[in-house]
């Protein structure tokens, strides 16, 4: 098992060195990697400051909660009433129908309510900090019909705030704690050779990657995320009328004239097309796409077919400016191999769609404004 891992690691290191020290593109790739690392260093400095403040604020809040449980403090009537009202939205379908009055810890509830909501409501209100007892003056109904206060669209009942590590985006403190735990598990697994330790190490690496990227797990590994593993947005202004810009984008057979990696685009009819692009190590990758929306001078949208090797979708919006130029807004979502991890590795070397899109849009701008095919476009010389 260790020999196999060593071979895989060795092959990966060798491929990385070949990529970075390629005679033609190596210098540019090394410069991109250096710029990415410098940018990452600056982001780390900012993250340290944000995490420090978040950790301090959470510690102060936790201390205040613990202190309030030990030291009983008098609470003003208005403050207590507002505390109770803030709980109603997660308990009843029509919280605005319930009147709350408070006097020296004594809470009076009145107004219409459904029968199945009464017990949870009384139990929760009694547990609110500062409440000594609850007086029930509620008007109980089996159904909302013919009850004015229970008409209208019911409010969605909240199931409570999920734990921080179960949320889509982690707070800085959660990222710090989970990243530290993941790093410790990864180090433990790397120092032992049994299957259990290797599993712990893999779990630790996953936690560490989740904490670093702050991308939910399914998008991080690319499983079950569809085309939404990575979101990319870009805006560019082109000194050309909107008719010409839209015409170029709508006829995607023109793309090889300003995109360096698009080898060929074939129109299959009825909005369907087949794309051939340059892949890793000089290979080619093909996929089929379908146009999902086309509004002249306004919008173009597409998505890949379900069986495509790289799942992605996008929408382009065109806006005509007063000076005759055109603003192009692009929103692309895609799912590379290994999801967000694959994108993270690729972006380090400038090989991700975001970096390629930046370069291709500059070529496209040049192509439209000058009418000349860029020297590094895929169609140059063909």
C-alpha positions as CSV (number, residue, x, y, z in Angstrom):
1,X,0.0,0.0,0.0
2,X,2.8,2.4,0.9
3,X,4.7,1.6,-2.4
4,X,1.5,2.3,-4.3
5,X,1.1,5.6,-2.6
6,X,4.7,6.5,-3.1
7,X,4.4,5.7,-6.8
8,X,1.3,7.9,-7.1
9,X,3.0,10.8,-5.2
10,X,6.1,10.4,-7.3
11,X,4.1,10.5,-10.6
12,X,2.3,13.5,-9.4
13,X,5.5,15.4,-8.5
14,X,7.0,14.4,-11.8
15,X,4.0,15.7,-13.7
16,X,4.0,18.9,-11.7
17,X,7.7,19.5,-12.5
18,X,7.1,18.9,-16.2
19,X,4.2,21.3,-16.1
20,X,6.2,24.0,-14.3
21,X,9.4,23.6,-16.3
22,X,7.9,23.2,-19.7
23,X,10.3,24.9,-22.2
24,X,7.6,27.0,-23.8
25,X,5.1,27.8,-21.0
26,X,7.1,27.0,-17.9
27,X,8.2,30.5,-17.1
28,X,4.7,31.9,-17.3
29,X,3.3,29.0,-15.2
30,X,5.9,29.5,-12.5
31,X,5.1,33.3,-12.4
32,X,1.4,32.5,-12.1
33,X,2.1,30.0,-9.2
34,X,4.3,32.6,-7.5
35,X,1.6,35.3,-7.8
36,X,-1.1,32.9,-6.4
37,X,1.1,32.1,-3.4
38,X,1.7,35.8,-2.7
39,X,-2.0,36.5,-3.0
40,X,-2.7,33.5,-0.7
41,X,-0.3,34.9,1.9
42,X,-2.1,38.3,2.0
43,X,-5.4,36.5,2.4
44,X,-4.0,34.5,5.3
45,X,-3.0,37.7,7.1
46,X,-6.6,39.0,6.8
47,X,-8.0,35.6,7.8
48,X,-5.9,35.6,11.0
49,X,-7.2,39.0,12.0
50,X,-10.9,38.0,11.3
51,X,-10.5,34.7,13.2
52,X,-8.9,36.5,16.2
53,X,-11.8,38.9,16.5
54,X,-14.4,36.2,16.0
55,X,-12.8,34.0,18.6
56,X,-12.7,36.9,21.1
57,X,-16.3,37.8,20.5
58,X,-17.5,34.2,20.9
59,X,-15.5,33.8,24.1
60,X,-17.0,37.0,25.5
61,X,-20.5,35.8,24.6
62,X,-20.0,32.4,26.1
63,X,-18.8,33.9,29.3
64,X,-21.8,36.2,29.5
65,X,-24.1,33.2,28.9
66,X,-22.4,31.1,31.6
67,X,-22.5,34.1,34.0
68,X,-26.2,34.7,33.4
69,X,-26.9,31.0,34.4
70,X,-25.1,31.5,37.7
71,X,-25.9,35.1,38.6
72,X,-29.6,35.9,38.3
73,X,-30.2,39.4,37.1
74,X,-33.4,41.4,37.0
75,X,-34.7,41.9,33.5
76,X,-36.9,44.9,32.5
77,X,-40.5,44.1,31.5
78,X,-40.0,45.4,27.9
79,X,-36.8,43.4,27.4
80,X,-38.4,40.3,28.7
81,X,-41.4,40.7,26.5
82,X,-39.2,41.2,23.4
83,X,-37.3,38.0,24.4
84,X,-40.5,36.0,24.4
85,X,-41.7,37.6,21.1
86,X,-38.5,36.6,19.4
87,X,-39.2,33.0,20.2
88,X,-42.8,33.0,18.7
89,X,-41.7,32.7,15.1
90,X,-40.3,29.3,15.5
91,X,-43.2,28.0,17.5
92,X,-46.5,29.1,16.0
93,X,-47.9,29.7,12.5
94,X,-49.2,33.2,13.2
95,X,-47.0,34.8,15.8
96,X,-48.4,38.3,15.2
97,X,-51.7,37.1,16.6
98,X,-50.3,36.5,20.1
99,X,-50.1,39.3,22.6
100,X,-47.2,39.2,25.1
101,X,-47.2,41.1,28.4
102,X,-44.5,40.9,31.1
103,X,-44.4,42.2,34.6
104,X,-41.5,41.3,37.0
105,X,-40.9,38.0,35.4
106,X,-44.6,37.1,35.1
107,X,-45.6,36.6,31.4
108,X,-49.1,36.7,30.1
109,X,-49.9,35.2,26.7
110,X,-53.2,35.9,25.0
111,X,-54.7,35.7,21.5
112,X,-55.7,32.9,19.0
113,X,-53.5,29.8,18.6
114,X,-53.9,26.3,17.1
115,X,-54.3,23.5,19.6
116,X,-51.2,21.6,18.5
117,X,-49.1,24.7,19.1
118,X,-50.1,25.4,22.7
119,X,-47.9,23.0,24.7
120,X,-44.7,23.7,22.7
121,X,-45.3,27.4,23.0
122,X,-45.8,27.3,26.8
123,X,-42.8,25.1,27.3
124,X,-40.5,27.3,25.3
125,X,-41.7,30.5,26.8
126,X,-41.2,29.1,30.3
127,X,-37.6,28.4,29.5
128,X,-36.8,31.9,28.3
129,X,-34.2,33.5,30.5
130,X,-35.9,35.9,33.0
131,X,-39.3,34.2,32.9
132,X,-40.5,33.1,36.3
133,X,-44.0,31.9,35.4
134,X,-46.4,31.9,32.4
135,X,-50.1,32.7,32.6
136,X,-52.1,31.2,29.7
137,X,-55.0,33.3,28.3
138,X,-54.7,31.8,24.8
139,X,-57.8,31.2,22.7
140,X,-57.3,27.7,21.4
141,X,-58.7,26.6,18.0
142,X,-58.7,23.2,16.3
143,X,-58.5,24.8,12.8
144,X,-57.9,28.4,11.5
145,X,-61.1,28.8,9.6
146,X,-63.4,31.7,10.7
147,X,-60.6,33.0,13.1
148,X,-59.4,36.4,11.9
149,X,-56.1,36.2,13.6
150,X,-55.2,32.9,12.0
151,X,-55.9,33.9,8.4
152,X,-53.3,34.5,5.8
153,X,-50.2,32.6,4.8
154,X,-48.7,30.8,7.8
155,X,-45.2,31.6,8.8
156,X,-42.7,28.9,8.1
157,X,-41.8,27.3,11.4
158,X,-38.2,27.3,12.2
159,X,-36.5,24.1,13.4
160,X,-33.8,26.0,15.3
161,X,-30.4,27.2,14.3
162,X,-28.3,24.2,13.0
163,X,-24.9,23.7,14.6
164,X,-22.2,25.8,13.1
165,X,-20.3,22.8,11.5
166,X,-23.5,21.7,9.9
167,X,-24.0,25.0,8.0
168,X,-23.0,25.7,4.4
169,X,-20.5,28.3,5.5
170,X,-18.4,28.0,8.6
171,X,-17.5,30.8,10.9
172,X,-13.8,31.7,11.3
173,X,-13.7,30.1,14.7
174,X,-15.3,26.9,13.4
175,X,-12.8,26.8,10.6
176,X,-9.9,27.2,13.0
177,X,-11.1,24.4,15.3
178,X,-12.1,22.0,12.6
179,X,-9.0,22.7,10.6
180,X,-6.8,22.1,13.7
181,X,-8.6,18.8,14.4
182,X,-8.3,17.7,10.8
183,X,-4.6,18.5,10.7
184,X,-4.1,16.5,13.9
185,X,-6.0,13.5,12.4
186,X,-4.0,13.7,9.2
187,X,-0.7,13.8,11.1
188,X,-1.8,10.8,13.2
189,X,-2.8,8.8,10.1
190,X,0.4,9.6,8.3
191,X,2.5,8.3,11.2
192,X,0.9,4.8,11.2
193,X,0.4,2.1,8.6
194,X,-2.8,0.3,9.5
195,X,-6.1,0.7,7.6
196,X,-7.9,2.4,10.6
197,X,-5.2,5.1,10.9
198,X,-5.3,5.7,7.1
199,X,-9.0,6.2,7.3
200,X,-8.6,8.7,10.1
201,X,-5.9,10.4,8.1
202,X,-8.2,10.7,5.1
203,X,-11.0,12.1,7.2
204,X,-8.6,14.6,8.7
205,X,-7.4,15.8,5.3
206,X,-11.1,16.2,4.3
207,X,-11.8,18.3,7.4
208,X,-8.7,20.3,6.8
209,X,-9.6,21.0,3.1
210,X,-13.2,21.9,4.2
211,X,-11.9,24.4,6.7
212,X,-9.4,26.0,4.3
213,X,-11.7,26.4,1.4
214,X,-15.0,26.9,3.4
215,X,-16.8,25.0,0.6
216,X,-19.5,22.6,1.6
217,X,-18.5,18.9,1.4
218,X,-20.4,17.9,-1.7
219,X,-19.1,20.9,-3.7
220,X,-15.6,20.3,-2.3
221,X,-15.3,16.7,-3.6
222,X,-17.7,17.2,-6.6
223,X,-20.1,14.5,-5.6
224,X,-23.8,15.3,-5.8
225,X,-23.1,19.0,-6.6
226,X,-24.1,18.9,-10.3
227,X,-22.6,21.9,-12.1
228,X,-22.5,24.0,-8.9
229,X,-19.2,22.9,-7.4
230,X,-17.5,26.2,-8.4
231,X,-19.0,29.6,-9.3
232,X,-17.2,32.1,-11.4
233,X,-18.3,35.6,-12.3
234,X,-16.7,38.1,-14.6
235,X,-17.5,41.5,-16.2
236,X,-15.8,43.1,-19.1
237,X,-16.5,46.2,-21.2
238,X,-15.9,46.0,-25.0
239,X,-15.6,49.1,-27.2
240,X,-18.0,47.8,-29.8
241,X,-21.8,48.0,-30.3
242,X,-24.0,45.4,-28.6
243,X,-25.1,43.9,-31.9
244,X,-21.6,43.0,-32.9
245,X,-20.7,41.6,-29.5
246,X,-23.9,39.5,-29.2
247,X,-23.4,38.2,-32.7
248,X,-20.0,36.9,-31.9
249,X,-21.1,35.1,-28.7
250,X,-24.2,33.7,-30.4
251,X,-22.1,32.1,-33.1
252,X,-19.9,30.0,-30.9
253,X,-18.1,28.6,-34.0
254,X,-16.1,31.8,-33.6
255,X,-14.7,30.8,-30.2
256,X,-11.5,29.2,-31.5
257,X,-10.6,32.6,-32.9
258,X,-10.1,34.1,-29.5
259,X,-9.9,31.1,-27.1
260,X,-6.6,29.3,-26.7
261,X,-8.0,26.0,-25.6
262,X,-11.1,25.6,-27.8
263,X,-10.0,23.5,-30.8
264,X,-13.4,23.1,-32.5
265,X,-17.1,23.8,-32.1
266,X,-19.7,22.0,-34.2
267,X,-23.3,23.1,-34.6
268,X,-25.5,20.0,-34.2
269,X,-28.7,21.9,-34.8
270,X,-31.6,22.8,-32.5
271,X,-29.3,24.6,-30.1
272,X,-27.0,21.6,-29.6
273,X,-23.3,21.8,-30.1
274,X,-20.2,19.6,-29.7
275,X,-17.0,21.1,-28.2
276,X,-13.4,19.9,-28.5
277,X,-11.0,21.6,-26.1
278,X,-7.4,21.1,-25.1
279,X,-7.0,18.9,-22.0
280,X,-4.1,18.1,-19.6
281,X,-0.8,17.1,-21.2
282,X,-1.9,18.0,-24.7
283,X,-4.9,15.7,-24.7
284,X,-8.4,16.7,-26.0
285,X,-11.6,16.7,-24.1
286,X,-15.1,16.7,-25.8
287,X,-18.6,17.4,-24.5
288,X,-22.0,18.2,-25.8
289,X,-23.8,21.4,-24.8
290,X,-27.3,22.8,-25.4
291,X,-28.5,26.5,-25.6
292,X,-31.1,27.0,-22.9
293,X,-31.9,30.7,-23.6
294,X,-31.2,33.1,-26.4
295,X,-32.7,36.7,-26.3
296,X,-31.0,38.9,-28.9
297,X,-29.0,41.8,-27.4
298,X,-29.8,40.6,-23.9
299,X,-29.1,37.0,-22.7
300,X,-27.4,33.8,-23.8
301,X,-27.5,30.7,-21.5
302,X,-26.3,27.1,-21.9
303,X,-25.6,23.9,-20.1
304,X,-23.7,20.7,-20.8
305,X,-25.6,17.4,-21.5
306,X,-25.9,15.1,-18.5
307,X,-23.3,12.6,-19.8
308,X,-20.6,15.3,-20.4
309,X,-17.2,14.6,-18.8
310,X,-17.1,18.2,-17.3
311,X,-20.4,19.4,-16.1
312,X,-20.9,23.2,-16.4
313,X,-23.5,25.8,-17.2
314,X,-23.5,29.5,-17.7
315,X,-25.4,32.7,-18.5
316,X,-24.2,35.8,-20.3
317,X,-25.9,39.2,-20.0
318,X,-25.3,42.1,-22.4
319,X,-25.8,45.7,-21.6
320,X,-25.4,48.6,-24.1
321,X,-23.7,51.7,-22.7
322,X,-24.3,55.3,-23.5
323,X,-20.8,55.7,-25.2
324,X,-21.6,52.8,-27.6
325,X,-19.6,50.2,-25.8
326,X,-21.0,47.0,-24.4
327,X,-20.7,45.5,-20.9
328,X,-20.7,41.7,-20.8
329,X,-21.5,39.9,-17.5
330,X,-20.7,36.2,-17.3
331,X,-21.7,33.8,-14.6
332,X,-20.2,30.3,-15.0
333,X,-20.7,27.3,-12.8
334,X,-18.8,24.1,-13.3
335,X,-17.8,20.8,-11.6
336,X,-14.1,19.8,-12.3
337,X,-12.6,16.5,-11.2
338,X,-12.5,16.4,-7.4
339,X,-14.9,19.4,-7.2
340,X,-13.5,22.4,-5.4
341,X,-10.3,20.6,-4.6
342,X,-9.6,20.1,-8.3
343,X,-10.3,23.8,-8.9
344,X,-8.0,24.8,-6.0
345,X,-5.1,22.7,-7.4
346,X,-5.7,23.9,-10.9
347,X,-6.0,27.6,-9.9
348,X,-2.5,27.4,-8.3
349,X,-1.0,26.8,-11.7
350,X,-3.3,29.1,-13.6
351,X,-5.0,26.1,-15.4
352,X,-8.5,26.6,-14.0
353,X,-11.5,28.1,-16.0
354,X,-11.3,31.4,-14.1
355,X,-7.7,32.0,-15.2
356,X,-8.5,30.8,-18.7
357,X,-11.6,32.9,-18.9
358,X,-9.7,36.1,-17.9
359,X,-7.2,35.5,-20.7
360,X,-9.8,34.5,-23.3
361,X,-11.9,37.6,-22.6
362,X,-8.9,39.8,-23.3
363,X,-8.4,37.9,-26.6
364,X,-12.1,38.3,-27.4
365,X,-12.0,42.0,-26.6
366,X,-9.0,42.4,-29.0
367,X,-10.6,40.3,-31.7
368,X,-13.9,42.3,-31.7
369,X,-12.2,45.7,-31.4
370,X,-9.5,45.1,-34.0
371,X,-10.8,42.3,-36.1
372,X,-7.5,40.5,-35.8
373,X,-7.1,36.9,-34.5
374,X,-4.8,36.9,-31.4
375,X,-1.5,35.2,-32.0
376,X,-2.1,32.6,-29.2
377,X,-5.7,31.7,-30.2
378,X,-6.4,28.1,-31.1
379,X,-7.5,29.0,-34.6
380,X,-4.4,31.0,-35.4
381,X,-2.8,29.7,-38.5
382,X,-5.7,27.4,-39.4
